[in-house]
Amino acid sequence: MIPPEDSQALASAIEHLYRNPQLVKSLGKRGREYAKKVYNFEFILDRYEELLLSMKKP
């Protein structure tokens, strides 16, 4: 993680990614897999169901 308002740390992180395309590819792949796993249709549907049930009158 990059500390807030640390422009030098941000620049260093960007340069590190620029110099390591395989790392960028790996991070992108892992991020996509995580998003597909966590934010799939069933997950969203379950969250809506929980929300609607919580609004149900007793």
mmCIF file of the N, C-alpha and C atoms, coordinates in Angstrom:
data_MODEL
# 
_entry.id   MODEL 
# 
loop_
_atom_site.group_PDB 
_atom_site.id 
_atom_site.type_symbol 
_atom_site.label_atom_id 
_atom_site.label_alt_id 
_atom_site.label_comp_id 
_atom_site.label_asym_id 
_atom_site.label_entity_id 
_atom_site.label_seq_id 
_atom_site.pdbx_PDB_ins_code 
_atom_site.Cartn_x 
_atom_site.Cartn_y 
_atom_site.Cartn_z 
_atom_site.occupancy 
_atom_site.B_iso_or_equiv 
_atom_site.pdbx_formal_charge 
_atom_site.auth_seq_id 
_atom_site.auth_comp_id 
_atom_site.auth_asym_id 
_atom_site.auth_atom_id 
_atom_site.pdbx_PDB_model_num 
ATOM 1   N N  . MET A 1 1  ? 0.835   -1.177  0.000   1.00 0.00 ? 1  MET A N  1 
ATOM 2   C CA . MET A 1 1  ? 0.000   0.000   0.000   1.00 0.00 ? 1  MET A CA 1 
ATOM 3   C C  . MET A 1 1  ? 0.882   1.243   0.000   1.00 0.00 ? 1  MET A C  1 
ATOM 4   N N  . ILE A 1 2  ? 0.346   2.259   -0.589  1.00 0.00 ? 2  ILE A N  1 
ATOM 5   C CA . ILE A 1 2  ? 1.065   3.527   -0.690  1.00 0.00 ? 2  ILE A CA 1 
ATOM 6   C C  . ILE A 1 2  ? 0.455   4.508   0.309   1.00 0.00 ? 2  ILE A C  1 
ATOM 7   N N  . PRO A 1 3  ? 1.277   5.111   1.144   1.00 0.00 ? 3  PRO A N  1 
ATOM 8   C CA . PRO A 1 3  ? 0.743   6.077   2.112   1.00 0.00 ? 3  PRO A CA 1 
ATOM 9   C C  . PRO A 1 3  ? 0.062   7.253   1.397   1.00 0.00 ? 3  PRO A C  1 
ATOM 10  N N  . PRO A 1 4  ? -1.033  7.742   1.966   1.00 0.00 ? 4  PRO A N  1 
ATOM 11  C CA . PRO A 1 4  ? -1.710  8.888   1.363   1.00 0.00 ? 4  PRO A CA 1 
ATOM 12  C C  . PRO A 1 4  ? -0.764  10.087  1.232   1.00 0.00 ? 4  PRO A C  1 
ATOM 13  N N  . GLU A 1 5  ? -0.906  10.786  0.152   1.00 0.00 ? 5  GLU A N  1 
ATOM 14  C CA . GLU A 1 5  ? -0.157  12.022  -0.118  1.00 0.00 ? 5  GLU A CA 1 
ATOM 15  C C  . GLU A 1 5  ? 1.353   11.824  -0.204  1.00 0.00 ? 5  GLU A C  1 
ATOM 16  N N  . ASP A 1 6  ? 1.793   10.601  -0.492  1.00 0.00 ? 6  ASP A N  1 
ATOM 17  C CA . ASP A 1 6  ? 3.226   10.329  -0.658  1.00 0.00 ? 6  ASP A CA 1 
ATOM 18  C C  . ASP A 1 6  ? 3.501   10.151  -2.150  1.00 0.00 ? 6  ASP A C  1 
ATOM 19  N N  . SER A 1 7  ? 3.721   11.265  -2.823  1.00 0.00 ? 7  SER A N  1 
ATOM 20  C CA . SER A 1 7  ? 3.893   11.227  -4.277  1.00 0.00 ? 7  SER A CA 1 
ATOM 21  C C  . SER A 1 7  ? 5.134   10.443  -4.691  1.00 0.00 ? 7  SER A C  1 
ATOM 22  N N  . GLN A 1 8  ? 6.172   10.463  -3.886  1.00 0.00 ? 8  GLN A N  1 
ATOM 23  C CA . GLN A 1 8  ? 7.386   9.711   -4.215  1.00 0.00 ? 8  GLN A CA 1 
ATOM 24  C C  . GLN A 1 8  ? 7.122   8.206   -4.160  1.00 0.00 ? 8  GLN A C  1 
ATOM 25  N N  . ALA A 1 9  ? 6.380   7.764   -3.158  1.00 0.00 ? 9  ALA A N  1 
ATOM 26  C CA . ALA A 1 9  ? 6.038   6.344   -3.054  1.00 0.00 ? 9  ALA A CA 1 
ATOM 27  C C  . ALA A 1 9  ? 5.160   5.925   -4.226  1.00 0.00 ? 9  ALA A C  1 
ATOM 28  N N  . LEU A 1 10 ? 4.236   6.779   -4.621  1.00 0.00 ? 10 LEU A N  1 
ATOM 29  C CA . LEU A 1 10 ? 3.379   6.486   -5.768  1.00 0.00 ? 10 LEU A CA 1 
ATOM 30  C C  . LEU A 1 10 ? 4.207   6.377   -7.037  1.00 0.00 ? 10 LEU A C  1 
ATOM 31  N N  . ALA A 1 11 ? 5.114   7.313   -7.239  1.00 0.00 ? 11 ALA A N  1 
ATOM 32  C CA . ALA A 1 11 ? 5.983   7.283   -8.418  1.00 0.00 ? 11 ALA A CA 1 
ATOM 33  C C  . ALA A 1 11 ? 6.836   6.019   -8.427  1.00 0.00 ? 11 ALA A C  1 
ATOM 34  N N  . SER A 1 12 ? 7.351   5.633   -7.282  1.00 0.00 ? 12 SER A N  1 
ATOM 35  C CA . SER A 1 12 ? 8.168   4.415   -7.194  1.00 0.00 ? 12 SER A CA 1 
ATOM 36  C C  . SER A 1 12 ? 7.346   3.176   -7.517  1.00 0.00 ? 12 SER A C  1 
ATOM 37  N N  . ALA A 1 13 ? 6.113   3.125   -7.017  1.00 0.00 ? 13 ALA A N  1 
ATOM 38  C CA . ALA A 1 13 ? 5.245   1.979   -7.289  1.00 0.00 ? 13 ALA A CA 1 
ATOM 39  C C  . ALA A 1 13 ? 4.909   1.890   -8.773  1.00 0.00 ? 13 ALA A C  1 
ATOM 40  N N  . ILE A 1 14 ? 4.618   3.018   -9.388  1.00 0.00 ? 14 ILE A N  1 
ATOM 41  C CA . ILE A 1 14 ? 4.312   3.036   -10.822 1.00 0.00 ? 14 ILE A CA 1 
ATOM 42  C C  . ILE A 1 14 ? 5.525   2.592   -11.621 1.00 0.00 ? 14 ILE A C  1 
ATOM 43  N N  . GLU A 1 15 ? 6.691   3.089   -11.261 1.00 0.00 ? 15 GLU A N  1 
ATOM 44  C CA . GLU A 1 15 ? 7.916   2.693   -11.959 1.00 0.00 ? 15 GLU A CA 1 
ATOM 45  C C  . GLU A 1 15 ? 8.177   1.193   -11.788 1.00 0.00 ? 15 GLU A C  1 
ATOM 46  N N  . HIS A 1 16 ? 7.943   0.679   -10.592 1.00 0.00 ? 16 HIS A N  1 
ATOM 47  C CA . HIS A 1 16 ? 8.133   -0.752  -10.338 1.00 0.00 ? 16 HIS A CA 1 
ATOM 48  C C  . HIS A 1 16 ? 7.224   -1.581  -11.248 1.00 0.00 ? 16 HIS A C  1 
ATOM 49  N N  . LEU A 1 17 ? 5.970   -1.165  -11.369 1.00 0.00 ? 17 LEU A N  1 
ATOM 50  C CA . LEU A 1 17 ? 5.044   -1.877  -12.249 1.00 0.00 ? 17 LEU A CA 1 
ATOM 51  C C  . LEU A 1 17 ? 5.470   -1.748  -13.709 1.00 0.00 ? 17 LEU A C  1 
ATOM 52  N N  . TYR A 1 18 ? 5.925   -0.575  -14.095 1.00 0.00 ? 18 TYR A N  1 
ATOM 53  C CA . TYR A 1 18 ? 6.376   -0.348  -15.471 1.00 0.00 ? 18 TYR A CA 1 
ATOM 54  C C  . TYR A 1 18 ? 7.537   -1.273  -15.824 1.00 0.00 ? 18 TYR A C  1 
ATOM 55  N N  . ARG A 1 19 ? 8.412   -1.494  -14.878 1.00 0.00 ? 19 ARG A N  1 
ATOM 56  C CA . ARG A 1 19 ? 9.599   -2.318  -15.116 1.00 0.00 ? 19 ARG A CA 1 
ATOM 57  C C  . ARG A 1 19 ? 9.335   -3.816  -14.934 1.00 0.00 ? 19 ARG A C  1 
ATOM 58  N N  . ASN A 1 20 ? 8.142   -4.182  -14.498 1.00 0.00 ? 20 ASN A N  1 
ATOM 59  C CA . ASN A 1 20 ? 7.812   -5.583  -14.245 1.00 0.00 ? 20 ASN A CA 1 
ATOM 60  C C  . ASN A 1 20 ? 6.480   -5.963  -14.897 1.00 0.00 ? 20 ASN A C  1 
ATOM 61  N N  . PRO A 1 21 ? 6.456   -6.087  -16.218 1.00 0.00 ? 21 PRO A N  1 
ATOM 62  C CA . PRO A 1 21 ? 5.198   -6.394  -16.900 1.00 0.00 ? 21 PRO A CA 1 
ATOM 63  C C  . PRO A 1 21 ? 4.593   -7.740  -16.488 1.00 0.00 ? 21 PRO A C  1 
ATOM 64  N N  . GLN A 1 22 ? 5.432   -8.697  -16.112 1.00 0.00 ? 22 GLN A N  1 
ATOM 65  C CA . GLN A 1 22 ? 4.887   -9.983  -15.663 1.00 0.00 ? 22 GLN A CA 1 
ATOM 66  C C  . GLN A 1 22 ? 4.129   -9.815  -14.348 1.00 0.00 ? 22 GLN A C  1 
ATOM 67  N N  . LEU A 1 23 ? 4.621   -8.954  -13.482 1.00 0.00 ? 23 LEU A N  1 
ATOM 68  C CA . LEU A 1 23 ? 3.926   -8.673  -12.226 1.00 0.00 ? 23 LEU A CA 1 
ATOM 69  C C  . LEU A 1 23 ? 2.573   -8.028  -12.514 1.00 0.00 ? 23 LEU A C  1 
ATOM 70  N N  . VAL A 1 24 ? 2.546   -7.094  -13.442 1.00 0.00 ? 24 VAL A N  1 
ATOM 71  C CA . VAL A 1 24 ? 1.292   -6.431  -13.821 1.00 0.00 ? 24 VAL A CA 1 
ATOM 72  C C  . VAL A 1 24 ? 0.295   -7.465  -14.335 1.00 0.00 ? 24 VAL A C  1 
ATOM 73  N N  . LYS A 1 25 ? 0.773   -8.360  -15.186 1.00 0.00 ? 25 LYS A N  1 
ATOM 74  C CA . LYS A 1 25 ? -0.092  -9.405  -15.747 1.00 0.00 ? 25 LYS A CA 1 
ATOM 75  C C  . LYS A 1 25 ? -0.629  -10.308 -14.637 1.00 0.00 ? 25 LYS A C  1 
ATOM 76  N N  . SER A 1 26 ? 0.241   -10.694 -13.723 1.00 0.00 ? 26 SER A N  1 
ATOM 77  C CA . SER A 1 26 ? -0.157  -11.564 -12.618 1.00 0.00 ? 26 SER A CA 1 
ATOM 78  C C  . SER A 1 26 ? -1.162  -10.876 -11.694 1.00 0.00 ? 26 SER A C  1 
ATOM 79  N N  . LEU A 1 27 ? -0.900  -9.628  -11.353 1.00 0.00 ? 27 LEU A N  1 
ATOM 80  C CA . LEU A 1 27 ? -1.822  -8.880  -10.490 1.00 0.00 ? 27 LEU A CA 1 
ATOM 81  C C  . LEU A 1 27 ? -3.185  -8.710  -11.163 1.00 0.00 ? 27 LEU A C  1 
ATOM 82  N N  . GLY A 1 28 ? -3.173  -8.428  -12.452 1.00 0.00 ? 28 GLY A N  1 
ATOM 83  C CA . GLY A 1 28 ? -4.422  -8.282  -13.192 1.00 0.00 ? 28 GLY A CA 1 
ATOM 84  C C  . GLY A 1 28 ? -5.221  -9.571  -13.216 1.00 0.00 ? 28 GLY A C  1 
ATOM 85  N N  . LYS A 1 29 ? -4.528  -10.673 -13.445 1.00 0.00 ? 29 LYS A N  1 
ATOM 86  C CA . LYS A 1 29 ? -5.198  -11.972 -13.495 1.00 0.00 ? 29 LYS A CA 1 
ATOM 87  C C  . LYS A 1 29 ? -5.801  -12.318 -12.139 1.00 0.00 ? 29 LYS A C  1 
ATOM 88  N N  . ARG A 1 30 ? -5.024  -12.105 -11.078 1.00 0.00 ? 30 ARG A N  1 
ATOM 89  C CA . ARG A 1 30 ? -5.524  -12.405 -9.732  1.00 0.00 ? 30 ARG A CA 1 
ATOM 90  C C  . ARG A 1 30 ? -6.695  -11.502 -9.363  1.00 0.00 ? 30 ARG A C  1 
ATOM 91  N N  . GLY A 1 31 ? -6.621  -10.239 -9.753  1.00 0.00 ? 31 GLY A N  1 
ATOM 92  C CA . GLY A 1 31 ? -7.719  -9.314  -9.474  1.00 0.00 ? 31 GLY A CA 1 
ATOM 93  C C  . GLY A 1 31 ? -8.995  -9.709  -10.188 1.00 0.00 ? 31 GLY A C  1 
ATOM 94  N N  . ARG A 1 32 ? -8.843  -10.115 -11.433 1.00 0.00 ? 32 ARG A N  1 
ATOM 95  C CA . ARG A 1 32 ? -10.015 -10.546 -12.209 1.00 0.00 ? 32 ARG A CA 1 
ATOM 96  C C  . ARG A 1 32 ? -10.633 -11.801 -11.607 1.00 0.00 ? 32 ARG A C  1 
ATOM 97  N N  . GLU A 1 33 ? -9.809  -12.767 -11.232 1.00 0.00 ? 33 GLU A N  1 
ATOM 98  C CA . GLU A 1 33 ? -10.309 -14.002 -10.624 1.00 0.00 ? 33 GLU A CA 1 
ATOM 99  C C  . GLU A 1 33 ? -11.040 -13.708 -9.318  1.00 0.00 ? 33 GLU A C  1 
ATOM 100 N N  . TYR A 1 34 ? -10.479 -12.817 -8.521  1.00 0.00 ? 34 TYR A N  1 
ATOM 101 C CA . TYR A 1 34 ? -11.118 -12.448 -7.256  1.00 0.00 ? 34 TYR A CA 1 
ATOM 102 C C  . TYR A 1 34 ? -12.481 -11.796 -7.512  1.00 0.00 ? 34 TYR A C  1 
ATOM 103 N N  . ALA A 1 35 ? -12.524 -10.867 -8.443  1.00 0.00 ? 35 ALA A N  1 
ATOM 104 C CA . ALA A 1 35 ? -13.776 -10.168 -8.738  1.00 0.00 ? 35 ALA A CA 1 
ATOM 105 C C  . ALA A 1 35 ? -14.834 -11.135 -9.258  1.00 0.00 ? 35 ALA A C  1 
ATOM 106 N N  . LYS A 1 36 ? -14.440 -12.059 -10.120 1.00 0.00 ? 36 LYS A N  1 
ATOM 107 C CA . LYS A 1 36 ? -15.394 -13.036 -10.650 1.00 0.00 ? 36 LYS A CA 1 
ATOM 108 C C  . LYS A 1 36 ? -15.915 -13.939 -9.540  1.00 0.00 ? 36 LYS A C  1 
ATOM 109 N N  . LYS A 1 37 ? -15.051 -14.284 -8.599  1.00 0.00 ? 37 LYS A N  1 
ATOM 110 C CA . LYS A 1 37 ? -15.437 -15.170 -7.502  1.00 0.00 ? 37 LYS A CA 1 
ATOM 111 C C  . LYS A 1 37 ? -16.348 -14.465 -6.503  1.00 0.00 ? 37 LYS A C  1 
ATOM 112 N N  . VAL A 1 38 ? -16.002 -13.253 -6.152  1.00 0.00 ? 38 VAL A N  1 
ATOM 113 C CA . VAL A 1 38 ? -16.709 -12.550 -5.088  1.00 0.00 ? 38 VAL A CA 1 
ATOM 114 C C  . VAL A 1 38 ? -17.943 -11.803 -5.588  1.00 0.00 ? 38 VAL A C  1 
ATOM 115 N N  . TYR A 1 39 ? -17.878 -11.256 -6.779  1.00 0.00 ? 39 TYR A N  1 
ATOM 116 C CA . TYR A 1 39 ? -18.970 -10.412 -7.264  1.00 0.00 ? 39 TYR A CA 1 
ATOM 117 C C  . TYR A 1 39 ? -19.730 -11.064 -8.403  1.00 0.00 ? 39 TYR A C  1 
ATOM 118 N N  . ASN A 1 40 ? -20.023 -12.341 -8.256  1.00 0.00 ? 40 ASN A N  1 
ATOM 119 C CA . ASN A 1 40 ? -20.790 -13.018 -9.292  1.00 0.00 ? 40 ASN A CA 1 
ATOM 120 C C  . ASN A 1 40 ? -22.286 -12.768 -9.079  1.00 0.00 ? 40 ASN A C  1 
ATOM 121 N N  . PHE A 1 41 ? -23.088 -13.232 -10.002 1.00 0.00 ? 41 PHE A N  1 
ATOM 122 C CA . PHE A 1 41 ? -24.530 -12.977 -9.967  1.00 0.00 ? 41 PHE A CA 1 
ATOM 123 C C  . PHE A 1 41 ? -25.166 -13.518 -8.690  1.00 0.00 ? 41 PHE A C  1 
ATOM 124 N N  . GLU A 1 42 ? -24.789 -14.726 -8.299  1.00 0.00 ? 42 GLU A N  1 
ATOM 125 C CA . GLU A 1 42 ? -25.371 -15.332 -7.107  1.00 0.00 ? 42 GLU A CA 1 
ATOM 126 C C  . GLU A 1 42 ? -25.057 -14.503 -5.854  1.00 0.00 ? 42 GLU A C  1 
ATOM 127 N N  . PHE A 1 43 ? -23.843 -13.998 -5.772  1.00 0.00 ? 43 PHE A N  1 
ATOM 128 C CA . PHE A 1 43 ? -23.444 -13.170 -4.632  1.00 0.00 ? 43 PHE A CA 1 
ATOM 129 C C  . PHE A 1 43 ? -24.327 -11.924 -4.551  1.00 0.00 ? 43 PHE A C  1 
ATOM 130 N N  . ILE A 1 44 ? -24.481 -11.247 -5.666  1.00 0.00 ? 44 ILE A N  1 
ATOM 131 C CA . ILE A 1 44 ? -25.290 -10.022 -5.697  1.00 0.00 ? 44 ILE A CA 1 
ATOM 132 C C  . ILE A 1 44 ? -26.745 -10.345 -5.375  1.00 0.00 ? 44 ILE A C  1 
ATOM 133 N N  . LEU A 1 45 ? -27.251 -11.426 -5.934  1.00 0.00 ? 45 LEU A N  1 
ATOM 134 C CA . LEU A 1 45 ? -28.630 -11.830 -5.673  1.00 0.00 ? 45 LEU A CA 1 
ATOM 135 C C  . LEU A 1 45 ? -28.840 -12.115 -4.186  1.00 0.00 ? 45 LEU A C  1 
ATOM 136 N N  . ASP A 1 46 ? -27.902 -12.802 -3.566  1.00 0.00 ? 46 ASP A N  1 
ATOM 137 C CA . ASP A 1 46 ? -27.998 -13.075 -2.127  1.00 0.00 ? 46 ASP A CA 1 
ATOM 138 C C  . ASP A 1 46 ? -28.012 -11.786 -1.313  1.00 0.00 ? 46 ASP A C  1 
ATOM 139 N N  . ARG A 1 47 ? -27.189 -10.802 -1.692  1.00 0.00 ? 47 ARG A N  1 
ATOM 140 C CA . ARG A 1 47 ? -27.159 -9.539  -0.953  1.00 0.00 ? 47 ARG A CA 1 
ATOM 141 C C  . ARG A 1 47 ? -28.497 -8.807  -1.089  1.00 0.00 ? 47 ARG A C  1 
ATOM 142 N N  . TYR A 1 48 ? -29.092 -8.817  -2.292  1.00 0.00 ? 48 TYR A N  1 
ATOM 143 C CA . TYR A 1 48 ? -30.396 -8.178  -2.476  1.00 0.00 ? 48 TYR A CA 1 
ATOM 144 C C  . TYR A 1 48 ? -31.464 -8.890  -1.658  1.00 0.00 ? 48 TYR A C  1 
ATOM 145 N N  . GLU A 1 49 ? -31.407 -10.217 -1.651  1.00 0.00 ? 49 GLU A N  1 
ATOM 146 C CA . GLU A 1 49 ? -32.377 -10.979 -0.872  1.00 0.00 ? 49 GLU A CA 1 
ATOM 147 C C  . GLU A 1 49 ? -32.264 -10.633 0.614   1.00 0.00 ? 49 GLU A C  1 
ATOM 148 N N  . GLU A 1 50 ? -31.051 -10.562 1.132   1.00 0.00 ? 50 GLU A N  1 
ATOM 149 C CA . GLU A 1 50 ? -30.843 -10.181 2.528   1.00 0.00 ? 50 GLU A CA 1 
ATOM 150 C C  . GLU A 1 50 ? -31.402 -8.788  2.804   1.00 0.00 ? 50 GLU A C  1 
ATOM 151 N N  . LEU A 1 51 ? -31.155 -7.868  1.885   1.00 0.00 ? 51 LEU A N  1 
ATOM 152 C CA . LEU A 1 51 ? -31.651 -6.503  2.052   1.00 0.00 ? 51 LEU A CA 1 
ATOM 153 C C  . LEU A 1 51 ? -33.172 -6.476  2.087   1.00 0.00 ? 51 LEU A C  1 
ATOM 154 N N  . LEU A 1 52 ? -33.794 -7.149  1.137   1.00 0.00 ? 52 LEU A N  1 
ATOM 155 C CA . LEU A 1 52 ? -35.255 -7.149  1.078   1.00 0.00 ? 52 LEU A CA 1 
ATOM 156 C C  . LEU A 1 52 ? -35.860 -7.824  2.301   1.00 0.00 ? 52 LEU A C  1 
ATOM 157 N N  . LEU A 1 53 ? -35.268 -8.916  2.743   1.00 0.00 ? 53 LEU A N  1 
ATOM 158 C CA . LEU A 1 53 ? -35.783 -9.595  3.934   1.00 0.00 ? 53 LEU A CA 1 
ATOM 159 C C  . LEU A 1 53 ? -35.620 -8.737  5.185   1.00 0.00 ? 53 LEU A C  1 
ATOM 160 N N  . SER A 1 54 ? -34.561 -7.952  5.241   1.00 0.00 ? 54 SER A N  1 
ATOM 161 C CA . SER A 1 54 ? -34.360 -7.084  6.406   1.00 0.00 ? 54 SER A CA 1 
ATOM 162 C C  . SER A 1 54 ? -35.378 -5.946  6.436   1.00 0.00 ? 54 SER A C  1 
ATOM 163 N N  . MET A 1 55 ? -35.962 -5.620  5.294   1.00 0.00 ? 55 MET A N  1 
ATOM 164 C CA . MET A 1 55 ? -36.955 -4.551  5.213   1.00 0.00 ? 55 MET A CA 1 
ATOM 165 C C  . MET A 1 55 ? -38.373 -5.077  5.437   1.00 0.00 ? 55 MET A C  1 
ATOM 166 N N  . LYS A 1 56 ? -38.517 -6.386  5.489   1.00 0.00 ? 56 LYS A N  1 
ATOM 167 C CA . LYS A 1 56 ? -39.825 -7.015  5.648   1.00 0.00 ? 56 LYS A CA 1 
ATOM 168 C C  . LYS A 1 56 ? -40.426 -6.637  6.999   1.00 0.00 ? 56 LYS A C  1 
ATOM 169 N N  . LYS A 1 57 ? -41.721 -6.355  6.984   1.00 0.00 ? 57 LYS A N  1 
ATOM 170 C CA . LYS A 1 57 ? -42.406 -6.013  8.230   1.00 0.00 ? 57 LYS A CA 1 
ATOM 171 C C  . LYS A 1 57 ? -42.563 -7.272  9.077   1.00 0.00 ? 57 LYS A C  1 
ATOM 172 N N  . PRO A 1 58 ? -42.463 -7.122  10.408  1.00 0.00 ? 58 PRO A N  1 
ATOM 173 C CA . PRO A 1 58 ? -42.604 -8.299  11.296  1.00 0.00 ? 58 PRO A CA 1 
ATOM 174 C C  . PRO A 1 58 ? -44.012 -8.847  11.322  1.00 0.00 ? 58 PRO A C  1 
# 
